[in-house]
Amino acid sequence: MSDLQAPLRPKRKKVLVDYLVQFRWIVVIFVVLPVSCFIYFKLFLGDVKSAMKSEKRRQKEHEENVKKVVNRLKQRDPQKDGLVCTARKPYIAVGMRNVDYKRARHFEVDLSAFRNILEVDKERMVAKVEPLVNMGQITRYTVPMNLALAVVAELDDLTVGGLINGYGIEGSSHIYGLFSDTVVAMEVVLANGQVVRCTKDNEYSDLFYGIPWSQGTLGLLVSAEIKLIPIKEYMRLTYTPYRGTLKELAQAYADSFAPRDGDPSKVPDFVEGMIYNPTEAVHMTGRYASKEEAKKKGNVINNVGWWFKPWFYQHAQTALKKGEFVEYIPTREYYHRHTRCLYWEGKLILPFGDQWWFRWFLGWLMPPKVSLLKATQGESVRNYYHDMHVIQDLLVPLYKVGDALEYCHNEMEVYPIWLCPHRLFKLPVKTMVYPEPGFEHHHRQGDTSYAQMFTDIGVYYAPGPVLRGEEFNGAEAVRNLEEWLIQNHGFQPQYAVSELTEKNFWRMFDGSQYEHCRKKYGAIGTFMSVYYKSKKGKKTEKEVQEAEAEILEPAYAEEV
């Protein structure tokens, strides 16, 4: 069993903001949940209306909206107007990072109309969609056809544009890679108003590889063609409990989807792990199953999407008591299994939200929209969450997962922890995130000649010291975590609150391809740099002017 001991810290004196956070559920129940429900219903009606249009009409509207974007860009006066960004309100983004750059001078381009599924091509097995199409919308459209995106990020509200320009992962990523790896083509409006279609093998291939992780700072994405895969009606999910040290739990997790003998028939369609404490975990593996198989006598079907059902992470935890079990979950409900409770963040937002009486009577209002939670939290509560809360994803090589889990326990002590593997492909160019040099020669578990197996370690919750009322320095913990990632060839998705300096940002990410695209496609002076957009804190007018003027030295750090 684990011999890790969390360090003891001095007790922290409570202040007013602690009580604001403690009783925030009042605002959530009486304001956020009803308004969220109304917004979800309104968006659903808009999706239905869009689906009723012919593909030809949707494409025509798309072309008209693209022209509006081009015309808007051409109206910008570089001498007077600020850097270009979307007109979306600062609190709308799903990520936890503050969109403070929009509080400085900027030139808005409205992309709110780009939320339509343009085409589902069953022959090419490609879906052409606009950037504001979200995961709930796309699965509602494709799953009845027994089709799905190769990677479907779990939360309904996550959009195609955010997942391509930023980062997206799912339980199928150990096969298909990150969300951006499943993109076939992108339609982008460049700084000069030119509309281009980039693929991995056309004249804009450098832009194709440059856009992922760029946070929309190379151009405006207006549509994407994304890989589809055939699916079945159900997911046959096996819940397997494990006990041991954190490194033993990490090894069991690796064995669940990366067979040591390399037999591809043993690789499941979906993988997920949850570490509940330093000594206990449940790892889940799934395979697509037909309706006929699921409904055979003796099989258990679990409709996890119903509002009154136990939250998924708590349901999975029951395997620690009753041992390994198997059940069948409708495929679309499985894709969005973490939406209703926002993984386990819902427990902090609504401490009694997991109770049977709440689930039965008000569970249908869940989940609260993250954007509304951000809009109603206020400056003091927002700063509190930055200091006393952790929402981070760590992308680390599979063989370092055990070390990363021990590090997170010692520094943050956050549980549960989410584990999700993903391939990091060896590409023709070195992109912002890339495998370890020479990984293919080590033949480590899960690796192939063309991709290194990584894992997303999701650390989402209040740290143990905070829950015990002890002192905790969130900024320092994040800085230490980021340095650990840099030293261990790990990456931090940019949706999270970051403490990285510009030098350390480019120590973590490689900027050569990104800077090449910035210069070649005229993004400098029109779109802000990715570090400027991602950095913590408010952007001043002086910073805006410096970003527009462009510093002559390369932004990325030279390797020493």
Beta strands, then each sheet from edge to edge (+ up, - down):
strand 1: 83-86
strand 2: 106-109
strand 3: 117-121
strand 4: 126-129
strand 5: 147-149
strand 6: 183-189
strand 7: 195-198
strand 8: 220-230
strand 9: 234-243
strand 10: 270-277
strand 11: 280-289
strand 12: 325-330
strand 13: 390-397
strand 14: 417-425
strand 15: 451-461
sheet 1: 1+ 2+
sheet 2: 3+ 4- 8+ 5-
sheet 3: 3+ 4- 8+ 6- 7+
sheet 4: 12+ 9- 11+ 10- 14+ 15- 13+
end
